[in-house]
Amino acid sequence: MEWNQFAGQWKQYMGQAKAKWGDLTDDDWQSIAGRRDQLVGKLQQRYGMEREHAEKEADDWLRGI
């Protein structure tokens, strides 16, 4: 699945994302709204990840769903 397709189905997959990244708040999830760049930024902020690591985490998760 591509990120542009995923954004339209965000609400269906948000529960799985919340289970994986439990440190993100409900406000974080609302601001992410299926956008890769927002998810990557929040992963960096909450988990202290380098940008490349956060991008890989997000992309690997999307491929796995």
PDBQT receptor file of N, H, CA, C and O in Angstrom, charges set to zero:
ATOM      1  N   MET A   1       0.846  -1.168   0.000  1.00  0.00    +0.000 N 
ATOM      2  CA  MET A   1       0.000   0.000   0.000  1.00  0.00    +0.000 C 
ATOM      3  C   MET A   1       0.894   1.235   0.000  1.00  0.00    +0.000 C 
ATOM      4  O   MET A   1       1.955   1.237   0.625  1.00  0.00    +0.000 OA
ATOM      5  N   GLU A   2       0.483   2.246  -0.675  1.00  0.00    +0.000 N 
ATOM      6  H   GLU A   2      -0.379   2.245  -1.183  1.00  0.00    +0.000 HD
ATOM      7  CA  GLU A   2       1.205   3.516  -0.728  1.00  0.00    +0.000 C 
ATOM      8  C   GLU A   2       0.649   4.466   0.324  1.00  0.00    +0.000 C 
ATOM      9  O   GLU A   2      -0.500   4.323   0.741  1.00  0.00    +0.000 OA
ATOM     10  N   TRP A   3       1.451   5.430   0.756  1.00  0.00    +0.000 N 
ATOM     11  H   TRP A   3       2.385   5.546   0.418  1.00  0.00    +0.000 HD
ATOM     12  CA  TRP A   3       0.996   6.379   1.766  1.00  0.00    +0.000 C 
ATOM     13  C   TRP A   3      -0.191   7.195   1.279  1.00  0.00    +0.000 C 
ATOM     14  O   TRP A   3      -1.082   7.499   2.071  1.00  0.00    +0.000 OA
ATOM     15  N   ASN A   4      -0.233   7.564  -0.008  1.00  0.00    +0.000 N 
ATOM     16  H   ASN A   4       0.492   7.317  -0.652  1.00  0.00    +0.000 HD
ATOM     17  CA  ASN A   4      -1.359   8.371  -0.492  1.00  0.00    +0.000 C 
ATOM     18  C   ASN A   4      -2.661   7.573  -0.454  1.00  0.00    +0.000 C 
ATOM     19  O   ASN A   4      -3.721   8.162  -0.243  1.00  0.00    +0.000 OA
ATOM     20  N   GLN A   5      -2.621   6.278  -0.646  1.00  0.00    +0.000 N 
ATOM     21  H   GLN A   5      -1.760   5.799  -0.817  1.00  0.00    +0.000 HD
ATOM     22  CA  GLN A   5      -3.804   5.425  -0.516  1.00  0.00    +0.000 C 
ATOM     23  C   GLN A   5      -4.168   5.253   0.951  1.00  0.00    +0.000 C 
ATOM     24  O   GLN A   5      -5.345   5.237   1.313  1.00  0.00    +0.000 OA
ATOM     25  N   PHE A   6      -3.167   5.127   1.776  1.00  0.00    +0.000 N 
ATOM     26  H   PHE A   6      -2.211   5.140   1.482  1.00  0.00    +0.000 HD
ATOM     27  CA  PHE A   6      -3.351   4.874   3.191  1.00  0.00    +0.000 C 
ATOM     28  C   PHE A   6      -4.074   6.017   3.891  1.00  0.00    +0.000 C 
ATOM     29  O   PHE A   6      -4.905   5.774   4.766  1.00  0.00    +0.000 OA
ATOM     30  N   ALA A   7      -3.776   7.242   3.526  1.00  0.00    +0.000 N 
ATOM     31  H   ALA A   7      -3.101   7.440   2.815  1.00  0.00    +0.000 HD
ATOM     32  CA  ALA A   7      -4.379   8.398   4.197  1.00  0.00    +0.000 C 
ATOM     33  C   ALA A   7      -5.897   8.333   4.158  1.00  0.00    +0.000 C 
ATOM     34  O   ALA A   7      -6.553   8.755   5.111  1.00  0.00    +0.000 OA
ATOM     35  N   GLY A   8      -6.464   7.820   3.088  1.00  0.00    +0.000 N 
ATOM     36  H   GLY A   8      -5.932   7.478   2.314  1.00  0.00    +0.000 HD
ATOM     37  CA  GLY A   8      -7.909   7.699   2.984  1.00  0.00    +0.000 C 
ATOM     38  C   GLY A   8      -8.492   6.617   3.874  1.00  0.00    +0.000 C 
ATOM     39  O   GLY A   8      -9.692   6.622   4.149  1.00  0.00    +0.000 OA
ATOM     40  N   GLN A   9      -7.667   5.699   4.324  1.00  0.00    +0.000 N 
ATOM     41  H   GLN A   9      -6.692   5.696   4.101  1.00  0.00    +0.000 HD
ATOM     42  CA  GLN A   9      -8.113   4.594   5.167  1.00  0.00    +0.000 C 
ATOM     43  C   GLN A   9      -7.555   4.706   6.584  1.00  0.00    +0.000 C 
ATOM     44  O   GLN A   9      -7.531   3.726   7.328  1.00  0.00    +0.000 OA
ATOM     45  N   TRP A  10      -7.117   5.878   6.942  1.00  0.00    +0.000 N 
ATOM     46  H   TRP A  10      -7.137   6.674   6.337  1.00  0.00    +0.000 HD
ATOM     47  CA  TRP A  10      -6.434   6.109   8.201  1.00  0.00    +0.000 C 
ATOM     48  C   TRP A  10      -7.208   5.591   9.405  1.00  0.00    +0.000 C 
ATOM     49  O   TRP A  10      -6.638   4.911  10.259  1.00  0.00    +0.000 OA
ATOM     50  N   LYS A  11      -8.483   5.899   9.484  1.00  0.00    +0.000 N 
ATOM     51  H   LYS A  11      -8.946   6.452   8.791  1.00  0.00    +0.000 HD
ATOM     52  CA  LYS A  11      -9.261   5.516  10.667  1.00  0.00    +0.000 C 
ATOM     53  C   LYS A  11      -9.323   4.003  10.846  1.00  0.00    +0.000 C 
ATOM     54  O   LYS A  11      -9.423   3.519  11.974  1.00  0.00    +0.000 OA
ATOM     55  N   GLN A  12      -9.266   3.255   9.756  1.00  0.00    +0.000 N 
ATOM     56  H   GLN A  12      -9.186   3.648   8.840  1.00  0.00    +0.000 HD
ATOM     57  CA  GLN A  12      -9.297   1.798   9.847  1.00  0.00    +0.000 C 
ATOM     58  C   GLN A  12      -8.031   1.240  10.484  1.00  0.00    +0.000 C 
ATOM     59  O   GLN A  12      -8.077   0.217  11.168  1.00  0.00    +0.000 OA
ATOM     60  N   TYR A  13      -6.922   1.895  10.267  1.00  0.00    +0.000 N 
ATOM     61  H   TYR A  13      -6.885   2.726   9.712  1.00  0.00    +0.000 HD
ATOM     62  CA  TYR A  13      -5.630   1.374  10.715  1.00  0.00    +0.000 C 
ATOM     63  C   TYR A  13      -5.077   2.088  11.938  1.00  0.00    +0.000 C 
ATOM     64  O   TYR A  13      -4.039   1.687  12.465  1.00  0.00    +0.000 OA
ATOM     65  N   MET A  14      -5.738   3.120  12.391  1.00  0.00    +0.000 N 
ATOM     66  H   MET A  14      -6.580   3.446  11.963  1.00  0.00    +0.000 HD
ATOM     67  CA  MET A  14      -5.217   3.904  13.504  1.00  0.00    +0.000 C 
ATOM     68  C   MET A  14      -5.069   3.051  14.769  1.00  0.00    +0.000 C 
ATOM     69  O   MET A  14      -4.123   3.264  15.527  1.00  0.00    +0.000 OA
ATOM     70  N   GLY A  15      -5.949   2.113  15.020  1.00  0.00    +0.000 N 
ATOM     71  H   GLY A  15      -6.718   1.940  14.404  1.00  0.00    +0.000 HD
ATOM     72  CA  GLY A  15      -5.836   1.255  16.197  1.00  0.00    +0.000 C 
ATOM     73  C   GLY A  15      -4.554   0.447  16.186  1.00  0.00    +0.000 C 
ATOM     74  O   GLY A  15      -3.910   0.289  17.223  1.00  0.00    +0.000 OA
ATOM     75  N   GLN A  16      -4.176  -0.069  15.021  1.00  0.00    +0.000 N 
ATOM     76  H   GLN A  16      -4.700   0.059  14.178  1.00  0.00    +0.000 HD
ATOM     77  CA  GLN A  16      -2.928  -0.831  14.909  1.00  0.00    +0.000 C 
ATOM     78  C   GLN A  16      -1.725   0.079  15.151  1.00  0.00    +0.000 C 
ATOM     79  O   GLN A  16      -0.753  -0.311  15.797  1.00  0.00    +0.000 OA
ATOM     80  N   ALA A  17      -1.808   1.283  14.626  1.00  0.00    +0.000 N 
ATOM     81  H   ALA A  17      -2.598   1.600  14.101  1.00  0.00    +0.000 HD
ATOM     82  CA  ALA A  17      -0.723   2.241  14.818  1.00  0.00    +0.000 C 
ATOM     83  C   ALA A  17      -0.599   2.624  16.288  1.00  0.00    +0.000 C 
ATOM     84  O   ALA A  17       0.509   2.745  16.811  1.00  0.00    +0.000 OA
ATOM     85  N   LYS A  18      -1.733   2.815  16.952  1.00  0.00    +0.000 N 
ATOM     86  H   LYS A  18      -2.633   2.718  16.527  1.00  0.00    +0.000 HD
ATOM     87  CA  LYS A  18      -1.710   3.151  18.376  1.00  0.00    +0.000 C 
ATOM     88  C   LYS A  18      -1.083   2.026  19.193  1.00  0.00    +0.000 C 
ATOM     89  O   LYS A  18      -0.355   2.282  20.152  1.00  0.00    +0.000 OA
ATOM     90  N   ALA A  19      -1.364   0.787  18.817  1.00  0.00    +0.000 N 
ATOM     91  H   ALA A  19      -1.956   0.578  18.038  1.00  0.00    +0.000 HD
ATOM     92  CA  ALA A  19      -0.787  -0.355  19.529  1.00  0.00    +0.000 C 
ATOM     93  C   ALA A  19       0.732  -0.396  19.356  1.00  0.00    +0.000 C 
ATOM     94  O   ALA A  19       1.455  -0.743  20.290  1.00  0.00    +0.000 OA
ATOM     95  N   LYS A  20       1.209  -0.047  18.180  1.00  0.00    +0.000 N 
ATOM     96  H   LYS A  20       0.622   0.235  17.422  1.00  0.00    +0.000 HD
ATOM     97  CA  LYS A  20       2.649  -0.079  17.906  1.00  0.00    +0.000 C 
ATOM     98  C   LYS A  20       3.372   1.073  18.593  1.00  0.00    +0.000 C 
ATOM     99  O   LYS A  20       4.432   0.879  19.188  1.00  0.00    +0.000 OA
ATOM    100  N   TRP A  21       2.801   2.269  18.512  1.00  0.00    +0.000 N 
ATOM    101  H   TRP A  21       1.941   2.427  18.028  1.00  0.00    +0.000 HD
ATOM    102  CA  TRP A  21       3.452   3.462  19.054  1.00  0.00    +0.000 C 
ATOM    103  C   TRP A  21       2.583   4.053  20.159  1.00  0.00    +0.000 C 
ATOM    104  O   TRP A  21       1.958   5.098  19.977  1.00  0.00    +0.000 OA
ATOM    105  N   GLY A  22       2.548   3.389  21.282  1.00  0.00    +0.000 N 
ATOM    106  H   GLY A  22       3.055   2.539  21.429  1.00  0.00    +0.000 HD
ATOM    107  CA  GLY A  22       1.675   3.763  22.384  1.00  0.00    +0.000 C 
ATOM    108  C   GLY A  22       2.021   5.067  23.077  1.00  0.00    +0.000 C 
ATOM    109  O   GLY A  22       1.197   5.600  23.821  1.00  0.00    +0.000 OA
ATOM    110  N   ASP A  23       3.214   5.593  22.854  1.00  0.00    +0.000 N 
ATOM    111  H   ASP A  23       3.882   5.160  22.250  1.00  0.00    +0.000 HD
ATOM    112  CA  ASP A  23       3.585   6.855  23.492  1.00  0.00    +0.000 C 
ATOM    113  C   ASP A  23       2.973   8.066  22.805  1.00  0.00    +0.000 C 
ATOM    114  O   ASP A  23       3.017   9.172  23.344  1.00  0.00    +0.000 OA
ATOM    115  N   LEU A  24       2.405   7.869  21.627  1.00  0.00    +0.000 N 
ATOM    116  H   LEU A  24       2.368   6.970  21.190  1.00  0.00    +0.000 HD
ATOM    117  CA  LEU A  24       1.771   8.983  20.935  1.00  0.00    +0.000 C 
ATOM    118  C   LEU A  24       0.383   9.213  21.530  1.00  0.00    +0.000 C 
ATOM    119  O   LEU A  24      -0.344   8.262  21.818  1.00  0.00    +0.000 OA
ATOM    120  N   THR A  25       0.030  10.459  21.707  1.00  0.00    +0.000 N 
ATOM    121  H   THR A  25       0.620  11.231  21.473  1.00  0.00    +0.000 HD
ATOM    122  CA  THR A  25      -1.242  10.822  22.333  1.00  0.00    +0.000 C 
ATOM    123  C   THR A  25      -2.363  10.855  21.297  1.00  0.00    +0.000 C 
ATOM    124  O   THR A  25      -2.119  10.812  20.091  1.00  0.00    +0.000 OA
ATOM    125  N   ASP A  26      -3.591  10.932  21.793  1.00  0.00    +0.000 N 
ATOM    126  H   ASP A  26      -3.790  10.967  22.773  1.00  0.00    +0.000 HD
ATOM    127  CA  ASP A  26      -4.732  11.067  20.883  1.00  0.00    +0.000 C 
ATOM    128  C   ASP A  26      -4.614  12.343  20.053  1.00  0.00    +0.000 C 
ATOM    129  O   ASP A  26      -4.977  12.350  18.877  1.00  0.00    +0.000 OA
ATOM    130  N   ASP A  27      -4.114  13.408  20.647  1.00  0.00    +0.000 N 
ATOM    131  H   ASP A  27      -3.818  13.402  21.602  1.00  0.00    +0.000 HD
ATOM    132  CA  ASP A  27      -3.894  14.641  19.895  1.00  0.00    +0.000 C 
ATOM    133  C   ASP A  27      -2.861  14.436  18.789  1.00  0.00    +0.000 C 
ATOM    134  O   ASP A  27      -3.005  14.965  17.687  1.00  0.00    +0.000 OA
ATOM    135  N   ASP A  28      -1.819  13.662  19.096  1.00  0.00    +0.000 N 
ATOM    136  H   ASP A  28      -1.702  13.232  19.991  1.00  0.00    +0.000 HD
ATOM    137  CA  ASP A  28      -0.814  13.340  18.073  1.00  0.00    +0.000 C 
ATOM    138  C   ASP A  28      -1.476  12.627  16.902  1.00  0.00    +0.000 C 
ATOM    139  O   ASP A  28      -1.249  12.968  15.741  1.00  0.00    +0.000 OA
ATOM    140  N   TRP A  29      -2.305  11.625  17.226  1.00  0.00    +0.000 N 
ATOM    141  H   TRP A  29      -2.490  11.347  18.169  1.00  0.00    +0.000 HD
ATOM    142  CA  TRP A  29      -2.940  10.840  16.161  1.00  0.00    +0.000 C 
ATOM    143  C   TRP A  29      -3.869  11.706  15.317  1.00  0.00    +0.000 C 
ATOM    144  O   TRP A  29      -3.947  11.533  14.101  1.00  0.00    +0.000 OA
ATOM    145  N   GLN A  30      -4.556  12.614  15.944  1.00  0.00    +0.000 N 
ATOM    146  H   GLN A  30      -4.493  12.755  16.932  1.00  0.00    +0.000 HD
ATOM    147  CA  GLN A  30      -5.436  13.500  15.174  1.00  0.00    +0.000 C 
ATOM    148  C   GLN A  30      -4.630  14.398  14.253  1.00  0.00    +0.000 C 
ATOM    149  O   GLN A  30      -5.041  14.648  13.120  1.00  0.00    +0.000 OA
ATOM    150  N   SER A  31      -3.498  14.883  14.717  1.00  0.00    +0.000 N 
ATOM    151  H   SER A  31      -3.165  14.679  15.638  1.00  0.00    +0.000 HD
ATOM    152  CA  SER A  31      -2.684  15.751  13.869  1.00  0.00    +0.000 C 
ATOM    153  C   SER A  31      -1.983  14.974  12.762  1.00  0.00    +0.000 C 
ATOM    154  O   SER A  31      -1.714  15.519  11.692  1.00  0.00    +0.000 OA
ATOM    155  N   ILE A  32      -1.688  13.704  13.017  1.00  0.00    +0.000 N 
ATOM    156  H   ILE A  32      -1.907  13.261  13.886  1.00  0.00    +0.000 HD
ATOM    157  CA  ILE A  32      -1.045  12.875  11.990  1.00  0.00    +0.000 C 
ATOM    158  C   ILE A  32      -2.001  12.625  10.829  1.00  0.00    +0.000 C 
ATOM    159  O   ILE A  32      -1.642  12.821   9.668  1.00  0.00    +0.000 OA
ATOM    160  N   ALA A  33      -3.207  12.196  11.144  1.00  0.00    +0.000 N 
ATOM    161  H   ALA A  33      -3.499  12.036  12.088  1.00  0.00    +0.000 HD
ATOM    162  CA  ALA A  33      -4.279  12.005  10.154  1.00  0.00    +0.000 C 
ATOM    163  C   ALA A  33      -3.827  11.273   8.892  1.00  0.00    +0.000 C 
ATOM    164  O   ALA A  33      -4.253  11.607   7.787  1.00  0.00    +0.000 OA
ATOM    165  N   GLY A  34      -2.959  10.267   9.064  1.00  0.00    +0.000 N 
ATOM    166  H   GLY A  34      -2.613   9.996   9.962  1.00  0.00    +0.000 HD
ATOM    167  CA  GLY A  34      -2.545   9.450   7.930  1.00  0.00    +0.000 C 
ATOM    168  C   GLY A  34      -1.419  10.026   7.092  1.00  0.00    +0.000 C 
ATOM    169  O   GLY A  34      -1.065   9.449   6.064  1.00  0.00    +0.000 OA
ATOM    170  N   ARG A  35      -0.851  11.140   7.503  1.00  0.00    +0.000 N 
ATOM    171  H   ARG A  35      -1.138  11.609   8.338  1.00  0.00    +0.000 HD
ATOM    172  CA  ARG A  35       0.230  11.765   6.725  1.00  0.00    +0.000 C 
ATOM    173  C   ARG A  35       1.585  11.267   7.215  1.00  0.00    +0.000 C 
ATOM    174  O   ARG A  35       1.903  11.355   8.401  1.00  0.00    +0.000 OA
ATOM    175  N   ARG A  36       2.356  10.758   6.307  1.00  0.00    +0.000 N 
ATOM    176  H   ARG A  36       2.098  10.687   5.343  1.00  0.00    +0.000 HD
ATOM    177  CA  ARG A  36       3.662  10.174   6.630  1.00  0.00    +0.000 C 
ATOM    178  C   ARG A  36       4.571  11.179   7.308  1.00  0.00    +0.000 C 
ATOM    179  O   ARG A  36       5.190  10.864   8.325  1.00  0.00    +0.000 OA
ATOM    180  N   ASP A  37       4.663  12.378   6.766  1.00  0.00    +0.000 N 
ATOM    181  H   ASP A  37       4.160  12.634   5.940  1.00  0.00    +0.000 HD
ATOM    182  CA  ASP A  37       5.577  13.372   7.321  1.00  0.00    +0.000 C 
ATOM    183  C   ASP A  37       5.222  13.712   8.763  1.00  0.00    +0.000 C 
ATOM    184  O   ASP A  37       6.110  13.934   9.586  1.00  0.00    +0.000 OA
ATOM    185  N   GLN A  38       3.937  13.754   9.071  1.00  0.00    +0.000 N 
ATOM    186  H   GLN A  38       3.215  13.573   8.403  1.00  0.00    +0.000 HD
ATOM    187  CA  GLN A  38       3.507  14.031  10.435  1.00  0.00    +0.000 C 
ATOM    188  C   GLN A  38       3.846  12.867  11.366  1.00  0.00    +0.000 C 
ATOM    189  O   GLN A  38       4.301  13.079  12.490  1.00  0.00    +0.000 OA
ATOM    190  N   LEU A  39       3.623  11.645  10.901  1.00  0.00    +0.000 N 
ATOM    191  H   LEU A  39       3.253  11.472   9.988  1.00  0.00    +0.000 HD
ATOM    192  CA  LEU A  39       3.964  10.471  11.710  1.00  0.00    +0.000 C 
ATOM    193  C   LEU A  39       5.455  10.433  11.984  1.00  0.00    +0.000 C 
ATOM    194  O   LEU A  39       5.873  10.201  13.119  1.00  0.00    +0.000 OA
ATOM    195  N   VAL A  40       6.253  10.655  10.968  1.00  0.00    +0.000 N 
ATOM    196  H   VAL A  40       5.914  10.844  10.047  1.00  0.00    +0.000 HD
ATOM    197  CA  VAL A  40       7.712  10.644  11.136  1.00  0.00    +0.000 C 
ATOM    198  C   VAL A  40       8.129  11.696  12.159  1.00  0.00    +0.000 C 
ATOM    199  O   VAL A  40       8.956  11.421  13.029  1.00  0.00    +0.000 OA
ATOM    200  N   GLY A  41       7.568  12.889  12.061  1.00  0.00    +0.000 N 
ATOM    201  H   GLY A  41       6.896  13.112  11.354  1.00  0.00    +0.000 HD
ATOM    202  CA  GLY A  41       7.894  13.955  13.007  1.00  0.00    +0.000 C 
ATOM    203  C   GLY A  41       7.529  13.602  14.432  1.00  0.00    +0.000 C 
ATOM    204  O   GLY A  41       8.295  13.870  15.357  1.00  0.00    +0.000 OA
ATOM    205  N   LYS A  42       6.356  13.000  14.618  1.00  0.00    +0.000 N 
ATOM    206  H   LYS A  42       5.733  12.782  13.866  1.00  0.00    +0.000 HD
ATOM    207  CA  LYS A  42       5.923  12.620  15.964  1.00  0.00    +0.000 C 
ATOM    208  C   LYS A  42       6.786  11.488  16.522  1.00  0.00    +0.000 C 
ATOM    209  O   LYS A  42       7.081  11.467  17.716  1.00  0.00    +0.000 OA
ATOM    210  N   LEU A  43       7.188  10.554  15.669  1.00  0.00    +0.000 N 
ATOM    211  H   LEU A  43       6.948  10.571  14.699  1.00  0.00    +0.000 HD
ATOM    212  CA  LEU A  43       8.077   9.480  16.127  1.00  0.00    +0.000 C 
ATOM    213  C   LEU A  43       9.414  10.058  16.582  1.00  0.00    +0.000 C 
ATOM    214  O   LEU A  43       9.973   9.627  17.591  1.00  0.00    +0.000 OA
ATOM    215  N   GLN A  44       9.913  11.018  15.844  1.00  0.00    +0.000 N 
ATOM    216  H   GLN A  44       9.459  11.367  15.025  1.00  0.00    +0.000 HD
ATOM    217  CA  GLN A  44      11.159  11.670  16.236  1.00  0.00    +0.000 C 
ATOM    218  C   GLN A  44      10.994  12.372  17.580  1.00  0.00    +0.000 C 
ATOM    219  O   GLN A  44      11.845  12.264  18.463  1.00  0.00    +0.000 OA
ATOM    220  N   GLN A  45       9.908  13.077  17.714  1.00  0.00    +0.000 N 
ATOM    221  H   GLN A  45       9.217  13.165  16.996  1.00  0.00    +0.000 HD
ATOM    222  CA  GLN A  45       9.665  13.866  18.917  1.00  0.00    +0.000 C 
ATOM    223  C   GLN A  45       9.467  12.990  20.148  1.00  0.00    +0.000 C 
ATOM    224  O   GLN A  45      10.114  13.213  21.171  1.00  0.00    +0.000 OA
ATOM    225  N   ARG A  46       8.592  12.006  20.066  1.00  0.00    +0.000 N 
ATOM    226  H   ARG A  46       8.066  11.825  19.235  1.00  0.00    +0.000 HD
ATOM    227  CA  ARG A  46       8.230  11.207  21.247  1.00  0.00    +0.000 C 
ATOM    228  C   ARG A  46       9.244  10.116  21.580  1.00  0.00    +0.000 C 
ATOM    229  O   ARG A  46       9.436   9.776  22.748  1.00  0.00    +0.000 OA
ATOM    230  N   TYR A  47       9.895   9.566  20.548  1.00  0.00    +0.000 N 
ATOM    231  H   TYR A  47       9.740   9.842  19.599  1.00  0.00    +0.000 HD
ATOM    232  CA  TYR A  47      10.802   8.447  20.782  1.00  0.00    +0.000 C 
ATOM    233  C   TYR A  47      12.278   8.816  20.624  1.00  0.00    +0.000 C 
ATOM    234  O   TYR A  47      13.154   7.979  20.842  1.00  0.00    +0.000 OA
ATOM    235  N   GLY A  48      12.552  10.058  20.248  1.00  0.00    +0.000 N 
ATOM    236  H   GLY A  48      11.840  10.737  20.071  1.00  0.00    +0.000 HD
ATOM    237  CA  GLY A  48      13.931  10.495  20.094  1.00  0.00    +0.000 C 
ATOM    238  C   GLY A  48      14.658   9.816  18.948  1.00  0.00    +0.000 C 
ATOM    239  O   GLY A  48      15.876   9.643  18.996  1.00  0.00    +0.000 OA
ATOM    240  N   MET A  49      13.915   9.431  17.917  1.00  0.00    +0.000 N 
ATOM    241  H   MET A  49      12.926   9.572  17.879  1.00  0.00    +0.000 HD
ATOM    242  CA  MET A  49      14.512   8.738  16.764  1.00  0.00    +0.000 C 
ATOM    243  C   MET A  49      15.153   9.741  15.804  1.00  0.00    +0.000 C 
ATOM    244  O   MET A  49      14.717  10.885  15.684  1.00  0.00    +0.000 OA
ATOM    245  N   GLU A  50      16.186   9.280  15.136  1.00  0.00    +0.000 N 
ATOM    246  H   GLU A  50      16.540   8.350  15.233  1.00  0.00    +0.000 HD
ATOM    247  CA  GLU A  50      16.726  10.030  14.003  1.00  0.00    +0.000 C 
ATOM    248  C   GLU A  50      15.693   9.988  12.884  1.00  0.00    +0.000 C 
ATOM    249  O   GLU A  50      14.889   9.058  12.820  1.00  0.00    +0.000 OA
ATOM    250  N   ARG A  51      15.705  10.967  12.019  1.00  0.00    +0.000 N 
ATOM    251  H   ARG A  51      16.358  11.723  12.071  1.00  0.00    +0.000 HD
ATOM    252  CA  ARG A  51      14.703  11.047  10.951  1.00  0.00    +0.000 C 
ATOM    253  C   ARG A  51      14.698   9.786  10.087  1.00  0.00    +0.000 C 
ATOM    254  O   ARG A  51      13.631   9.253   9.781  1.00  0.00    +0.000 OA
ATOM    255  N   GLU A  52      15.872   9.307   9.694  1.00  0.00    +0.000 N 
ATOM    256  H   GLU A  52      16.738   9.739   9.943  1.00  0.00    +0.000 HD
ATOM    257  CA  GLU A  52      15.948   8.128   8.835  1.00  0.00    +0.000 C 
ATOM    258  C   GLU A  52      15.343   6.899   9.523  1.00  0.00    +0.000 C 
ATOM    259  O   GLU A  52      14.658   6.097   8.889  1.00  0.00    +0.000 OA
ATOM    260  N   HIS A  53      15.601   6.767  10.807  1.00  0.00    +0.000 N 
ATOM    261  H   HIS A  53      16.157   7.419  11.322  1.00  0.00    +0.000 HD
ATOM    262  CA  HIS A  53      15.049   5.635  11.562  1.00  0.00    +0.000 C 
ATOM    263  C   HIS A  53      13.522   5.744  11.639  1.00  0.00    +0.000 C 
ATOM    264  O   HIS A  53      12.819   4.749  11.460  1.00  0.00    +0.000 OA
ATOM    265  N   ALA A  54      13.014   6.937  11.902  1.00  0.00    +0.000 N 
ATOM    266  H   ALA A  54      13.585   7.745  12.048  1.00  0.00    +0.000 HD
ATOM    267  CA  ALA A  54      11.567   7.144  11.983  1.00  0.00    +0.000 C 
ATOM    268  C   ALA A  54      10.903   6.872  10.633  1.00  0.00    +0.000 C 
ATOM    269  O   ALA A  54       9.825   6.280  10.581  1.00  0.00    +0.000 OA
ATOM    270  N   GLU A  55      11.536   7.298   9.552  1.00  0.00    +0.000 N 
ATOM    271  H   GLU A  55      12.412   7.779   9.594  1.00  0.00    +0.000 HD
ATOM    272  CA  GLU A  55      10.996   7.029   8.212  1.00  0.00    +0.000 C 
ATOM    273  C   GLU A  55      10.949   5.528   7.944  1.00  0.00    +0.000 C 
ATOM    274  O   GLU A  55       9.964   5.020   7.408  1.00  0.00    +0.000 OA
ATOM    275  N   LYS A  56      12.010   4.822   8.316  1.00  0.00    +0.000 N 
ATOM    276  H   LYS A  56      12.810   5.234   8.751  1.00  0.00    +0.000 HD
ATOM    277  CA  LYS A  56      12.050   3.370   8.114  1.00  0.00    +0.000 C 
ATOM    278  C   LYS A  56      10.974   2.686   8.947  1.00  0.00    +0.000 C 
ATOM    279  O   LYS A  56      10.282   1.799   8.448  1.00  0.00    +0.000 OA
ATOM    280  N   GLU A  57      10.823   3.083  10.202  1.00  0.00    +0.000 N 
ATOM    281  H   GLU A  57      11.386   3.804  10.606  1.00  0.00    +0.000 HD
ATOM    282  CA  GLU A  57       9.778   2.509  11.068  1.00  0.00    +0.000 C 
ATOM    283  C   GLU A  57       8.402   2.679  10.432  1.00  0.00    +0.000 C 
ATOM    284  O   GLU A  57       7.624   1.728  10.345  1.00  0.00    +0.000 OA
ATOM    285  N   ALA A  58       8.112   3.896   9.990  1.00  0.00    +0.000 N 
ATOM    286  H   ALA A  58       8.743   4.668  10.060  1.00  0.00    +0.000 HD
ATOM    287  CA  ALA A  58       6.804   4.182   9.401  1.00  0.00    +0.000 C 
ATOM    288  C   ALA A  58       6.579   3.375   8.128  1.00  0.00    +0.000 C 
ATOM    289  O   ALA A  58       5.508   2.798   7.940  1.00  0.00    +0.000 OA
ATOM    290  N   ASP A  59       7.571   3.333   7.264  1.00  0.00    +0.000 N 
ATOM    291  H   ASP A  59       8.441   3.802   7.417  1.00  0.00    +0.000 HD
ATOM    292  CA  ASP A  59       7.432   2.599   5.999  1.00  0.00    +0.000 C 
ATOM    293  C   ASP A  59       7.332   1.094   6.215  1.00  0.00    +0.000 C 
ATOM    294  O   ASP A  59       6.540   0.419   5.557  1.00  0.00    +0.000 OA
ATOM    295  N   ASP A  60       8.140   0.567   7.141  1.00  0.00    +0.000 N 
ATOM    296  H   ASP A  60       8.783   1.115   7.675  1.00  0.00    +0.000 HD
ATOM    297  CA  ASP A  60       8.079  -0.861   7.447  1.00  0.00    +0.000 C 
ATOM    298  C   ASP A  60       6.707  -1.224   8.015  1.00  0.00    +0.000 C 
ATOM    299  O   ASP A  60       6.140  -2.258   7.661  1.00  0.00    +0.000 OA
ATOM    300  N   TRP A  61       6.180  -0.381   8.888  1.00  0.00    +0.000 N 
ATOM    301  H   TRP A  61       6.640   0.459   9.175  1.00  0.00    +0.000 HD
ATOM    302  CA  TRP A  61       4.850  -0.638   9.465  1.00  0.00    +0.000 C 
ATOM    303  C   TRP A  61       3.790  -0.658   8.369  1.00  0.00    +0.000 C 
ATOM    304  O   TRP A  61       2.932  -1.541   8.350  1.00  0.00    +0.000 OA
ATOM    305  N   LEU A  62       3.844   0.305   7.464  1.00  0.00    +0.000 N 
ATOM    306  H   LEU A  62       4.540   1.023   7.480  1.00  0.00    +0.000 HD
ATOM    307  CA  LEU A  62       2.839   0.361   6.396  1.00  0.00    +0.000 C 
ATOM    308  C   LEU A  62       2.918  -0.874   5.509  1.00  0.00    +0.000 C 
ATOM    309  O   LEU A  62       1.887  -1.413   5.106  1.00  0.00    +0.000 OA
ATOM    310  N   ARG A  63       4.125  -1.326   5.203  1.00  0.00    +0.000 N 
ATOM    311  H   ARG A  63       4.963  -0.888   5.530  1.00  0.00    +0.000 HD
ATOM    312  CA  ARG A  63       4.262  -2.526   4.369  1.00  0.00    +0.000 C 
ATOM    313  C   ARG A  63       3.701  -3.757   5.071  1.00  0.00    +0.000 C 
ATOM    314  O   ARG A  63       3.238  -4.691   4.416  1.00  0.00    +0.000 OA
ATOM    315  N   GLY A  64       3.741  -3.759   6.401  1.00  0.00    +0.000 N 
ATOM    316  H   GLY A  64       4.117  -3.000   6.932  1.00  0.00    +0.000 HD
ATOM    317  CA  GLY A  64       3.294  -4.916   7.161  1.00  0.00    +0.000 C 
ATOM    318  C   GLY A  64       1.796  -5.006   7.392  1.00  0.00    +0.000 C 
ATOM    319  O   GLY A  64       1.310  -6.027   7.879  1.00  0.00    +0.000 OA
ATOM    320  N   ILE A  65       1.058  -3.963   7.053  1.00  0.00    +0.000 N 
ATOM    321  H   ILE A  65       1.453  -3.135   6.657  1.00  0.00    +0.000 HD
ATOM    322  CA  ILE A  65      -0.385  -4.020   7.297  1.00  0.00    +0.000 C 
ATOM    323  C   ILE A  65      -1.141  -4.475   6.073  1.00  0.00    +0.000 C 
ATOM    324  O   ILE A  65      -2.367  -4.577   6.107  1.00  0.00    +0.000 OA
TER     325      ILE A  65
